Amino acid sequence: MKKSILLIFGGVISFSTSIFSQCTDLFISEYIEGSSFNKAVEIYNPTSSAIDLSDYKLQLFSSNSSTVSQEVQLSGTLNPGAVFVACHASADPAIIAQADLQSSSVINYNGDDAIALAYDPTGSSATVIDAIGSMDGNDPGTNWPVGSGGTAGSTVNNTLIRSASINQGQTNWVVGATEWEAQGNDNFSFLGSHTMTPCTPPSNPEVQFSVATANVNENAGSITITVNIAGENANPTSADIVLLGSGTAVEGTDFTYASTATVTFPASSATAQTINIPIIDNMLLDGDLTFVLELQNLTNSATTGTNSQITVTIVDDEIPYYTISQIDDLDGAGVAVSDGVECQLSGYVYGVNMRATGVQFTIHDGTGGIGVINFSSNLGYTVTEGDSVDVTGVIDQFNGYLQIVVTEINMHSQGHTLPVPTVVTALDESTESELVQINDVTIINLADWNPAGAGFNADVTDGVNTYTMRIDAEVDLFSMMAPDGTFDLVGIGSQFDNSTPFDAGYQLLPRYNNDIHIKPMIIGGDQTICPGDSLTVDYSNVTYLWNGTNATTQTVVADTAGTYAVAVTYGTVTAMATSVVTITTDLPDAGFTASAVSVCDNVDITITDTSINANSISIDFGDGNSTTTSPAMHQYTTPNTYTVSLAATSSFGCVDSATVQITVNDCASIDENEAIEMKLFPNPSNGLAQFTTNVQGAYDLKIMDLTGQVIKTIKTSNQVVQLDLTEQPAGIYFIRLSSQKESQTIKFVKR
């Protein structure tokens, strides 16, 4: 604790050893809310006695909360006129150098959070004695204004110093906001000491209770009431502590106290006097009760100070039990009316644990459902769906979602059957924490199925509405592929909406793989097909097993009539898809004729359809050209072997095909070769001609018609050969000479 003491009174430094009516307890003397983690709170002891800090706590009320968010118990002894500094562990070194306590949980506020100093001698009945900011649940926006004139400012990005004239705490923020002086952002020069105008000593002894209000838990056993004196003198001083009749607690039932007790301060002694009052735990749920004590009949001309009365509140330790429907009401802004209420609930467990650390699940008691959460501990309970449990905790609303932050979970029985989910077509407040089902949905964008972090969202649609499906990282679906097809979606309704009126952001959270009820089908359903057609399942990212064939492919060939069935499995879920197949009798028989199967290039060939029961045909010439008419004439420009195919389609749509190979020869483009001399005379002629060549040795002489058909082959080594084509019709013919070295062709015209 820091030792610096600065007291100002009429320009003369002085300090009385007495306790005056204004200087009765600790108060907050400085507040720092600067950049980054530059945050600190300074506490000052204005009394003339050392104070045991273990009776005090610092409390954080986050944002507009009316309940404590974080608190820290103080420790040590704070001497008169000394300060105690608590700061964030990551604050500036200049702050840490002055700190007696580092707390990154409580000293982790922003300008819209309230900080309170509470007196709690029992450790379970804290009474706020000073505060910065309001604790009434009203949202201040980003900060609270403080001060006036040249020292006006706010609780954000500022150092605030308690005015020197202030010598006690203030819990009414309307008054408290006027007691501070703003010193600017990141100003640490005042930290570690405080300046206060000394309290004025009374002319006669002044007696008062140490506090005006005090809380005690019903199960605490007793409460100690402290009475202080200031201005003590050479005579003893006595005061009666009288029980007034204005409280709600009943003496003898809720506490034990004779109508009057007397405390006596010895002569010249400022030592506080105490009385002990037994508290009775009546084991009844009767709410918080109060009794009031008053100082009367003071001796030695003593007067009472500010705290002439003390109101003691007996805090009921019997936590109330509610049905879920009793605590799930919302106000007009969508805010839970029961937010911050401590209570007990019971219900059946829905789903799995959706937290890696702690617990998060849903319970339902028949009147409604609610989320159950503990962020750090499972409280000795392993989440098992179908359990009957009691839970104790505080109602909380997180992004519109109602939950109970639990401190206790008791399991009573197991194995209960949950009701069937309710089929809905909308997600809204009525589906929150309810087990519901949406039928016939598909994932809109499979790329949204992206396992990462704490979970992911994927929108689904039933063709009319769009819904948000939330896959939590603790659910087995998180590690699976997306169901690529239609399914019925079962899950627990939830909400994630970070702004009032909390009427959007509704989600559906499947609990496990079995909540995805896949609905595969064979495309076309029951159908009449052609032999050899394929049957295909309309689902992906699954496995298949076809009955009878044991095929594991998405598509199978159907050659015969009958019922085709396939088991489609998505993880642990299997569904059957069937199709009753009939084979049509409307079958084509494809056929065609070709005017030639060997032809010269650039010469017409004719394809004629001879198919039976064909509603349409398609002829593919094998060179990239096709036609749907018959007969069809075609010329090939490049010598090669081509496959001509004809597909015949019946009126039902069945297809049959026929093929033939066509050889195209290099005929028309061949002329006399300079290396081989060939002559025909006469040419043209009536069919008789003399062929001469300069080829030495054996060679073949082939005579071909215009289609490339070989009419006659002559094997010879003569250089003069008599040709007779008189029996052939008039037309163009080709004479091809082939030797061991090369070949050459000459054209012959018969008239």
C-alpha positions in Angstrom: 0.0 0.0 0.0 1.2 3.5 -0.8 2.1 5.7 2.1 1.7 9.2 0.6 -0.7 11.3 2.7 -1.8 14.8 1.6 -4.4 16.6 3.7 -5.3 20.2 3.1 -7.1 22.4 5.7 -6.8 26.2 5.7 -3.4 25.9 4.1 -2.0 24.0 7.1 -1.2 20.3 7.0 -2.8 18.5 9.9 -4.6 15.3 10.7 -6.8 14.4 13.6 -6.7 11.0 15.3 -10.5 10.9 15.5 -13.0 9.5 13.1 -15.4 12.1 11.9 -18.9 11.6 10.4 -17.7 12.2 6.9 -14.5 10.1 7.1 -15.9 6.7 8.1 -14.9 4.3 5.3 -12.8 3.8 2.2 -13.7 5.4 -1.1 -12.4 5.4 -4.7 -10.0 8.3 -5.2 -8.7 7.9 -8.8 -9.9 6.2 -12.0 -7.8 5.7 -15.1 -9.3 4.5 -18.4 -6.6 5.2 -21.0 -5.3 3.8 -24.2 -4.8 0.1 -24.7 -4.8 -1.6 -21.2 -3.9 1.5 -19.3 -6.5 1.0 -16.6 -6.3 1.5 -12.8 -8.5 2.2 -9.7 -7.1 3.9 -6.6 -8.7 3.4 -3.2 -8.2 5.9 -0.3 -8.5 5.5 3.5 -9.8 8.8 4.9 -10.1 7.5 8.5 -7.7 7.7 11.4 -7.5 3.9 11.7 -5.9 1.2 9.7 -8.5 -0.8 7.7 -8.4 -4.5 7.0 -8.9 -4.8 3.2 -10.0 -8.4 3.3 -13.5 -7.0 4.1 -13.6 -5.3 0.7 -14.0 -6.2 -2.9 -13.7 -4.4 -6.2 -16.5 -5.3 -8.6 -17.1 -4.8 -12.3 -20.5 -4.3 -13.8 -20.0 -4.7 -17.5 -21.8 -2.4 -19.9 -25.4 -1.9 -18.8 -25.5 -4.9 -16.5 -27.2 -4.6 -13.1 -25.4 -7.6 -11.7 -21.7 -8.2 -10.9 -19.7 -9.4 -14.0 -16.3 -9.9 -12.2 -15.0 -9.2 -8.7 -11.8 -9.5 -6.8 -11.2 -9.8 -3.0 -8.8 -7.3 -1.6 -6.2 -8.2 1.0 -3.7 -6.5 3.3 -4.1 -3.5 5.6 -4.6 0.1 4.4 -3.2 2.7 6.8 -4.8 6.1 7.4 -4.3 8.5 4.5 -2.8 5.8 2.3 -3.9 4.5 -1.1 -4.3 1.1 -2.6 -3.9 0.7 -6.4 -5.4 -2.0 -8.6 -4.4 -2.1 -12.3 -4.6 -4.2 -15.4 -1.6 -6.6 -15.7 -0.7 -5.2 -19.2 -0.9 -1.5 -18.1 1.9 1.0 -18.7 5.0 0.3 -16.4 4.3 3.7 -14.7 1.0 2.3 -13.6 2.3 -1.1 -12.6 5.0 0.6 -10.5 2.3 2.1 -8.2 0.1 -1.0 -8.1 -0.7 -3.2 -5.1 -2.9 -5.6 -7.1 -3.0 -6.6 -10.8 -6.4 -7.9 -12.0 -7.0 -8.3 -15.7 -10.6 -9.5 -15.1 -12.0 -6.7 -12.9 -9.7 -3.9 -14.1 -10.7 -4.6 -17.7 -13.4 -2.0 -18.2 -14.3 0.5 -20.9 -16.0 3.8 -20.5 -19.5 2.3 -20.3 -18.7 -0.2 -17.5 -19.4 0.6 -13.8 -16.7 0.0 -11.1 -17.8 -0.5 -7.5 -16.1 -0.7 -4.1 -18.1 -3.1 -1.9 -17.9 -3.9 1.9 -18.2 -7.7 2.4 -17.0 -8.8 5.9 -18.7 -12.2 5.5 -17.5 -12.9 2.0 -21.0 -13.5 0.8 -23.1 -10.4 1.5 -21.4 -7.5 -0.4 -22.7 -3.9 0.1 -21.6 -1.3 -2.4 -20.2 1.7 -0.6 -18.8 3.7 -3.6 -19.1 3.5 -7.4 -18.1 5.0 -10.7 -21.0 4.8 -13.1 -24.5 3.5 -12.7 -25.4 -0.1 -11.8 -29.1 0.2 -12.6 -29.0 -1.6 -15.9 -29.4 1.5 -18.1 -27.1 1.7 -21.1 -25.0 5.0 -21.0 -23.8 4.6 -24.6 -20.0 4.8 -24.8 -19.4 6.6 -21.5 -20.7 8.6 -18.5 -20.1 12.4 -18.3 -18.4 13.7 -15.2 -17.5 17.0 -13.5 -18.3 20.5 -14.8 -16.5 23.5 -16.1 -12.8 23.2 -16.9 -12.5 19.8 -15.3 -15.4 18.2 -17.1 -14.9 15.0 -19.0 -16.1 11.5 -19.2 -15.3 7.9 -18.1 -13.7 7.0 -21.4 -10.1 7.8 -22.4 -9.6 9.9 -19.2 -7.9 10.0 -15.8 -10.4 11.1 -13.1 -9.4 12.5 -9.7 -11.9 12.6 -6.8 -12.4 16.2 -5.7 -10.5 17.2 -2.6 -13.7 18.1 -0.8 -15.1 14.6 -1.1 -14.3 12.4 1.9 -16.8 9.5 1.6 -18.2 7.1 -1.0 -21.3 7.8 -3.1 -23.5 5.1 -4.7 -26.0 7.5 -6.3 -24.3 8.3 -9.6 -26.4 11.4 -10.2 -24.5 12.9 -7.3 -21.3 10.9 -7.8 -20.8 12.2 -11.4 -20.3 15.7 -9.9 -17.5 14.7 -7.6 -14.8 14.0 -10.2 -12.2 16.1 -12.1 -11.0 15.0 -15.5 -7.2 15.1 -16.1 -6.9 13.9 -19.7 -5.9 10.6 -21.4 -3.0 8.6 -20.1 -2.2 11.0 -17.3 -0.6 8.8 -14.5 1.0 11.6 -12.5 -1.6 11.6 -9.8 -1.5 7.8 -9.1 -0.1 6.6 -5.8 -1.4 9.5 -3.6 -4.5 11.5 -2.9 -5.3 15.0 -1.7 -8.3 15.4 0.6 -9.6 18.2 2.8 -9.7 16.9 6.4 -13.0 16.2 8.0 -14.1 18.7 10.7 -14.0 17.2 14.2 -17.3 17.3 16.1 -17.6 19.5 19.3 -19.3 16.6 21.2 -18.8 12.8 20.8 -20.5 11.6 17.6 -21.7 8.0 17.4 -22.9 6.2 14.2 -23.1 2.9 12.6 -20.1 2.1 10.3 -22.5 1.7 7.4 -26.1 2.6 6.7 -27.0 -0.7 5.0 -25.6 -4.2 5.3 -26.4 -7.6 3.7 -26.1 -11.0 5.3 -26.9 -14.3 3.7 -29.6 -16.3 5.4 -27.2 -19.2 6.0 -24.4 -17.0 7.4 -25.2 -17.8 11.0 -24.8 -14.2 12.3 -24.0 -10.6 11.4 -21.7 -8.3 13.3 -22.9 -4.7 13.7 -20.2 -2.1 14.1 -20.7 1.3 15.9 -18.0 4.0 15.6 -17.3 7.1 17.7 -15.7 10.4 16.8 -14.8 13.3 19.1 -14.4 11.0 22.1 -13.5 12.7 25.3 -12.5 11.9 28.9 -15.9 10.5 29.7 -17.4 7.2 28.6 -20.2 7.3 26.0 -23.1 4.9 25.7 -25.8 4.3 23.1 -28.7 2.0 22.9 -29.2 0.0 19.7 -33.0 -0.3 19.3 -34.9 -2.6 17.0 -37.5 -0.7 15.0 -40.6 -2.2 13.7 -40.2 -1.1 10.1 -38.5 -4.2 8.7 -40.0 -7.2 7.0 -38.0 -9.8 8.9 -39.6 -11.4 12.0 -37.6 -11.5 15.2 -37.4 -15.0 16.5 -38.2 -16.5 13.0 -35.6 -14.8 10.8 -33.1 -13.4 13.4 -32.7 -13.3 17.2 -32.5 -9.9 19.0 -33.8 -8.5 22.2 -35.5 -5.2 21.6 -32.5 -3.2 22.8 -28.7 -3.7 23.2 -26.3 -1.1 24.6 -22.7 -0.3 23.5 -20.3 1.7 25.6 -17.2 3.5 24.5 -14.6 3.8 27.3 -13.3 7.3 28.2 -10.9 8.7 25.6 -11.3 5.6 23.4 -12.1 5.6 19.7 -12.2 1.8 19.5 -15.3 0.7 17.5 -17.9 -1.3 19.5 -19.8 -4.3 18.0 -22.8 -6.5 18.7 -23.5 -9.9 17.2 -26.9 -10.8 15.9 -27.8 -14.4 15.1 -29.5 -15.0 11.8 -31.9 -17.9 11.4 -32.1 -19.9 8.2 -35.8 -20.8 8.1 -35.3 -23.0 5.0 -38.2 -21.2 3.3 -38.3 -19.5 -0.1 -39.5 -16.2 1.4 -37.3 -13.6 -0.5 -35.0 -11.1 1.0 -36.1 -9.7 4.4 -35.0 -6.6 6.3 -34.7 -5.3 9.9 -33.8 -1.8 11.0 -31.7 -0.8 14.0 -31.4 2.8 15.4 -29.1 4.5 17.8 -31.0 6.0 20.7 -30.4 7.3 24.2 -26.9 8.5 23.8 -25.0 9.7 26.9 -22.2 12.2 27.5 -24.0 14.8 25.3 -23.1 12.6 22.3 -25.0 13.0 19.0 -25.6 10.6 16.1 -23.7 10.9 12.9 -24.9 10.4 9.4 -25.6 6.7 9.9 -28.0 6.9 12.8 -29.8 3.8 11.4 -28.7 0.7 9.8 -30.9 -1.5 7.5 -29.9 -5.1 7.5 -31.0 -7.2 4.6 -31.2 -11.0 5.1 -30.5 -12.4 1.6 -32.7 -15.4 1.0 -30.4 -18.4 0.3 -33.3 -20.5 -0.9 -32.9 -20.2 -4.7 -36.3 -20.1 -6.3 -37.5 -22.8 -8.6 -39.2 -21.9 -11.8 -40.6 -23.6 -14.9 -38.9 -22.4 -18.0 -42.0 -20.7 -19.3 -41.9 -18.5 -16.2 -38.5 -17.1 -17.0 -38.5 -16.8 -20.8 -40.7 -13.7 -21.3 -39.2 -10.8 -23.3 -39.9 -7.1 -23.2 -40.7 -4.9 -26.3 -37.0 -4.7 -27.2 -36.6 -8.5 -27.1 -34.7 -8.4 -23.8 -35.3 -11.1 -21.3 -37.3 -9.9 -18.3 -35.5 -12.5 -16.1 -32.0 -11.5 -17.2 -29.8 -11.7 -14.0 -32.3 -13.8 -12.0 -30.8 -16.6 -10.0 -33.0 -19.7 -10.0 -33.3 -23.4 -10.3 -34.7 -25.1 -13.4 -35.2 -28.7 -14.4 -35.7 -30.6 -17.6 -34.6 -33.3 -20.0 -31.3 -32.9 -21.7 -31.3 -32.3 -25.5 -28.3 -32.8 -27.7 -24.6 -33.1 -27.0 -22.1 -31.0 -25.2 -21.2 -28.1 -27.5 -18.2 -26.8 -25.6 -14.7 -28.2 -25.6 -14.2 -26.7 -22.1 -17.2 -26.5 -19.7 -20.7 -27.5 -20.8 -23.3 -26.2 -23.2 -26.5 -28.1 -24.0 -30.3 -27.6 -23.9 -32.9 -28.6 -21.4 -36.7 -28.7 -21.9 -39.3 -29.1 -19.1 -42.4 -29.4 -21.3 -43.2 -25.7 -20.9 -40.2 -24.5 -22.8 -36.5 -24.9 -23.5 -33.4 -23.0 -22.5 -29.7 -23.2 -23.1 -27.4 -24.4 -20.2 -23.8 -23.2 -20.1 -20.8 -23.1 -17.9 -17.7 -21.6 -19.6 -15.0 -23.3 -17.7 -16.2 -26.4 -15.8 -18.6 -29.4 -16.5 -19.5 -29.3 -12.8 -18.9 -33.0 -12.6 -21.6 -33.8 -15.2 -21.2 -35.6 -18.5 -23.8 -34.4 -21.0 -26.1 -37.3 -22.0 -29.2 -36.8 -24.0 -32.3 -38.1 -22.3 -31.0 -37.3 -18.7 -33.4 -35.7 -16.2 -31.4 -32.9 -14.5 -31.8 -29.9 -12.1 -29.6 -26.9 -12.8 -28.9 -23.8 -10.6 -27.6 -20.6 -12.0 -28.3 -17.1 -13.3 -30.4 -16.3 -16.3 -28.4 -14.6 -19.1 -29.1 -13.4 -22.6 -26.4 -13.8 -25.2 -27.0 -12.2 -28.6 -30.7 -12.7 -28.1 -30.4 -16.3 -27.0 -31.7 -17.1 -23.5 -29.5 -19.3 -21.4 -28.8 -20.1 -17.7 -25.1 -19.8 -16.6 -25.0 -22.7 -14.2 -23.1 -23.3 -11.0 -24.6 -26.6 -10.2 -26.0 -29.6 -12.2 -27.7 -32.6 -10.6 -28.7 -35.6 -12.6 -31.7 -37.6 -11.4 -32.4 -40.3 -14.0 -31.4 -41.4 -17.4 -32.7 -42.9 -20.6 -35.8 -40.8 -21.1 -37.3 -40.7 -24.6 -37.5 -37.3 -26.1 -40.6 -36.1 -28.0 -40.6 -36.1 -31.7 -39.5 -32.8 -33.3 -42.1 -30.3 -34.3 -42.2 -29.7 -38.1 -41.9 -25.9 -38.8 -41.6 -23.7 -41.8 -40.1 -20.7 -40.0 -37.4 -20.1 -37.4 -38.3 -17.4 -34.8 -38.6 -16.8 -31.1 -41.1 -19.7 -30.8 -38.4 -22.2 -32.0 -35.6 -21.1 -29.7 -34.4 -24.0 -27.6 -37.1 -26.2 -29.1 -36.5 -29.5 -31.0 -37.9 -28.8 -34.5 -37.7 -30.2 -38.0 -37.7 -28.5 -41.4 -38.6 -30.9 -44.3 -37.2 -31.2 -47.8 -34.2 -28.8 -47.7 -31.0 -28.6 -49.7 -27.8 -26.6 -49.0 -27.9 -23.5 -51.2 -24.1 -23.2 -51.5 -21.9 -26.3 -50.8 -18.9 -24.0 -50.4 -20.5 -22.7 -47.1 -19.8 -26.2 -45.6 -16.4 -25.1 -44.4 -15.3 -26.7 -41.1 -13.2 -24.1 -39.3 -13.0 -22.5 -35.8 -15.9 -23.0 -33.4 -18.3 -23.9 -36.2 -19.8 -22.6 -39.4 -23.2 -21.6 -40.9 -24.7 -23.0 -44.1 -28.0 -21.7 -45.5 -30.6 -24.3 -46.6 -33.8 -23.8 -48.5 -37.0 -25.8 -48.9 -37.7 -24.0 -52.2 -39.7 -21.3 -50.5 -37.8 -20.1 -47.4 -34.2 -19.9 -46.4 -32.9 -21.1 -43.1 -29.5 -20.8 -41.3 -28.1 -24.2 -40.3 -25.3 -23.9 -37.7 -22.8 -26.8 -37.4 -21.0 -26.6 -34.1 -17.4 -27.8 -33.9 -18.3 -30.3 -31.2 -20.9 -32.1 -33.4 -19.8 -35.1 -35.5 -21.2 -33.4 -38.6 -18.3 -30.9 -38.4 -15.8 -33.4 -39.7 -18.1 -34.9 -42.4 -18.7 -33.8 -46.0 -21.8 -31.8 -46.9 -25.0 -33.8 -47.6 -25.4 -33.0 -51.4 -29.1 -33.7 -51.9 -32.5 -33.3 -50.2 -32.9 -34.0 -46.5 -35.1 -33.3 -43.5 -33.2 -31.2 -41.0 -33.7 -31.8 -37.3 -32.1 -29.6 -34.6 -32.4 -27.2 -31.7 -33.5 -23.7 -32.4 -31.1 -21.0 -31.5 -30.4 -17.3 -32.1 -27.4 -15.0 -32.8 -28.5 -11.3 -33.0 -26.2 -8.8 -31.4 -28.6 -5.8 -31.5 -32.0 -5.0 -30.1 -34.8 -5.7 -30.6 -33.3 -9.2 -30.9 -35.8 -10.4 -33.6 -33.4 -11.8 -36.2 -30.5 -14.3 -36.4 -32.5 -17.4 -35.8 -30.6 -20.7 -36.4 -31.1 -24.4 -36.3 -28.4 -26.5 -34.8 -28.4 -30.2 -35.6 -27.2 -32.3 -32.7 -25.5 -35.1 -34.6 -25.3 -37.0 -37.9 -28.7 -38.6 -37.2 -30.4 -35.2 -37.4 -29.7 -35.2 -41.2 -32.5 -37.4 -42.6 -31.3 -37.9 -46.2 -34.0 -38.4 -48.8 -32.3 -39.9 -51.9 -34.2 -41.0 -55.0 -33.4 -42.6 -58.3 -33.7 -40.0 -61.0 -36.9 -40.6 -62.9 -38.5 -42.8 -60.2 -40.5 -45.7 -61.5 -39.9 -45.6 -65.2 -39.9 -47.4 -68.6 -36.5 -47.4 -70.2 -34.6 -48.9 -73.1 -32.3 -51.9 -72.5 -28.9 -50.8 -71.3 -30.0 -47.4 -70.0 -28.5 -46.2 -66.7 -30.2 -45.5 -63.3 -28.6 -42.7 -61.3 -29.1 -41.7 -57.6 -29.6 -37.9 -57.1 -27.2 -37.7 -54.1 -23.5 -37.1 -53.7 -21.0 -37.3 -50.8 -22.6 -40.5 -49.7 -22.0 -44.3 -50.3 -24.1 -46.6 -52.4 -24.9 -50.3 -52.4 -27.3 -51.7 -55.1 -29.3 -54.7 -54.2 -28.6 -57.8 -56.2 -25.5 -56.5 -58.0 -23.7 -55.1 -54.9 -22.5 -52.3 -57.1 -21.2 -49.3 -55.1 -21.4 -46.7 -57.9 -23.9 -43.8 -58.2 -25.0 -45.1 -61.6 -25.8 -48.6 -62.7 -26.9 -50.1 -66.1 -30.4 -51.7 -66.2 -30.8 -54.5 -68.8 -33.9 -56.2 -67.5 -37.2 -55.2 -66.0 -37.8 -55.3 -62.3 -37.3 -53.3 -59.0 -34.0 -51.7 -58.6 -33.1 -50.7 -55.0 -30.0 -48.9 -53.6 -29.0 -48.3 -50.0 -27.6 -44.7 -49.7 -25.5 -44.0 -46.6 -24.5 -40.6 -45.1 -22.3 -41.3 -42.1 -24.5 -43.3 -39.8 -27.8 -42.6 -41.7 -29.0 -45.0 -44.4 -32.0 -44.6 -46.6 -33.3 -46.7 -49.5 -34.1 -45.4 -53.0 -36.1 -47.7 -55.4 -37.3 -47.6 -59.0 -39.6 -50.1 -60.7 -38.2 -50.5 -64.2 -40.1 -51.6 -67.3 -38.3 -52.4 -70.6 -40.0 -50.9 -73.6 -40.9 -53.0 -76.7 -40.4 -50.0 -79.0 -36.9 -51.0 -80.1 -35.2 -49.9 -83.4 -33.1 -52.2 -85.6 -30.4 -50.0 -87.3 -29.1 -50.8 -90.8 -27.8 -49.1 -93.9 -26.1 -49.7 -97.3 -23.1 -47.9 -98.8 -22.7 -47.5 -102.5 -19.0 -48.6 -102.1 -16.7 -49.6 -99.3 -13.6 -48.6 -101.3 -13.6 -45.4 -103.1 -11.2 -42.7 -104.5 -10.9 -39.4 -102.7 -13.2 -36.6 -103.9 -15.6 -39.2 -105.3 -19.3 -39.4 -104.2 -20.4 -42.2 -101.9 -24.1 -42.8 -101.1 -25.3 -44.1 -97.7 -28.9 -45.4 -97.7 -30.8 -46.1 -94.4 -32.4 -49.6 -94.1 -33.3 -49.3 -90.4 -36.5 -50.9 -89.0 -38.8 -49.1 -86.5 -36.7 -45.9 -86.6 -38.4 -42.6 -85.8 -35.2 -40.7 -86.7 -31.7 -41.4 -87.8 -28.2 -39.8 -87.5 -25.4 -40.7 -89.9 -21.8 -40.0 -88.9 -19.4 -40.2 -91.8 -16.4 -40.6 -89.5 -14.6 -37.5 -90.7 -16.4 -34.9 -88.6 -19.4 -34.6 -90.9 -22.9 -36.0 -90.3 -26.5 -35.9 -91.5 -30.0 -36.9 -90.4 -31.3 -37.6 -93.9 -31.2 -40.6 -96.1 -30.0 -41.3 -98.7 -27.0 -39.2 -98.1 -24.1 -38.5 -100.5 -20.7 -37.7 -99.2 -17.1 -37.2 -100.6 -13.9 -37.8 -98.6 -11.1 -35.5 -99.4 -8.3 -37.4 -97.6 -7.3 -41.0 -98.2 -7.9 -43.0 -95.0 -10.1 -45.7 -93.5 -13.3 -44.2 -92.1 -16.0 -45.8 -89.9 -19.5 -44.8 -91.0 -22.1 -45.2 -88.3 -25.9 -44.8 -88.3 -27.9 -44.4 -85.1 -31.5 -45.2 -85.3 -33.9 -43.9 -82.6 -37.4 -45.2 -82.0 -40.3 -43.1 -81.1 -39.8 -44.0 -77.4 -36.2 -42.9 -77.6 -34.3 -46.2 -77.7 -31.2 -46.2 -79.9 -29.6 -48.9 -82.1 -26.6 -48.4 -84.3 -24.8 -50.0 -87.3 -21.3 -49.3 -88.7 -19.3 -50.0 -91.8 -15.7 -49.1 -92.7 -15.0 -47.2 -95.9 -11.5 -47.2 -97.5 -10.6 -44.0 -99.4 -7.9 -44.3 -101.9 -5.6 -41.6 -103.4 -6.7 -41.9 -107.0 -7.9 -38.7 -108.6 -4.9 -36.6 -107.6 -2.3 -39.0 -109.1 -0.7 -38.2 -112.5 2.3 -39.4 -114.5 5.5 -39.6 -112.6 8.7 -38.3 -114.0 10.7 -41.3 -112.7 8.4 -43.8 -114.3 7.4 -43.4 -117.9 4.0 -44.7 -118.7 2.0 -44.2 -122.0 -1.4 -45.3 -123.2 -2.3 -45.1 -126.9 -4.8 -44.4 -128.0 -6.3 -42.5 -125.0 -9.3 -42.1 -125.2 -10.2 -45.3 -127.1 -13.0 -47.8 -127.5 -11.3 -50.0 -124.9 -8.2 -51.3 -126.7 -5.0 -49.5 -125.8 -1.3 -50.2 -125.7 0.5 -49.6 -122.4 4.3 -48.9 -122.5 6.7 -48.1 -119.6 10.4 -47.8 -118.9 10.2 -49.9 -115.8 12.7 -52.7 -115.7 11.7 -56.0 -114.0 8.5 -57.3 -112.6 5.6 -55.0 -111.7 1.9 -55.1 -111.0 -0.6 -53.4 -113.2 -4.0 -52.8 -111.7 -7.0 -51.5 -113.6 -9.6 -49.6 -111.3 -12.9 -48.0 -112.0 -13.9 -44.6 -110.8 -15.0 -46.0 -107.4 -11.5 -47.5 -106.8 -12.8 -51.0 -107.5 -10.0 -53.2 -109.0 -11.3 -54.7 -112.2 -8.2 -56.6 -113.4 -4.7 -57.2 -112.1 -1.8 -58.0 -114.5 1.5 -59.2 -113.1 4.3 -58.8 -115.8 7.8 -57.7 -116.5 7.0 -56.6 -120.1 7.5 -53.0 -121.0 4.7 -53.2 -123.5 1.2 -54.6 -122.5 -1.9 -54.8 -124.6 -5.0 -53.7 -122.6 -8.6 -54.8 -123.5 -11.4 -52.9 -121.7 -14.0 -53.4 -124.4 -16.3 -55.3 -122.1 -16.3 -52.5 -119.6 -18.7 -49.7 -119.8 -17.6 -46.3 -121.1 -16.1 -44.1 -118.4 -13.0 -43.1 -116.6 -10.5 -45.8 -115.4 -7.2 -45.7 -113.7 -4.1 -47.8 -114.5 -1.8 -48.2 -111.5 1.7 -49.5 -111.9 3.4 -50.8 -108.7 7.0 -51.9 -108.7 9.4 -52.7 -105.9 10.6 -49.1 -105.8 7.4 -47.0 -106.3 4.1 -46.8 -107.9 2.4 -44.5 -110.4 -1.1 -44.1 -111.9 -2.3 -42.9 -115.3 -5.9 -42.1 -116.3 -7.6 -43.9 -119.2 -10.9 -42.8 -120.8 -13.1 -45.4 -122.6 -15.6 -44.0 -125.1 
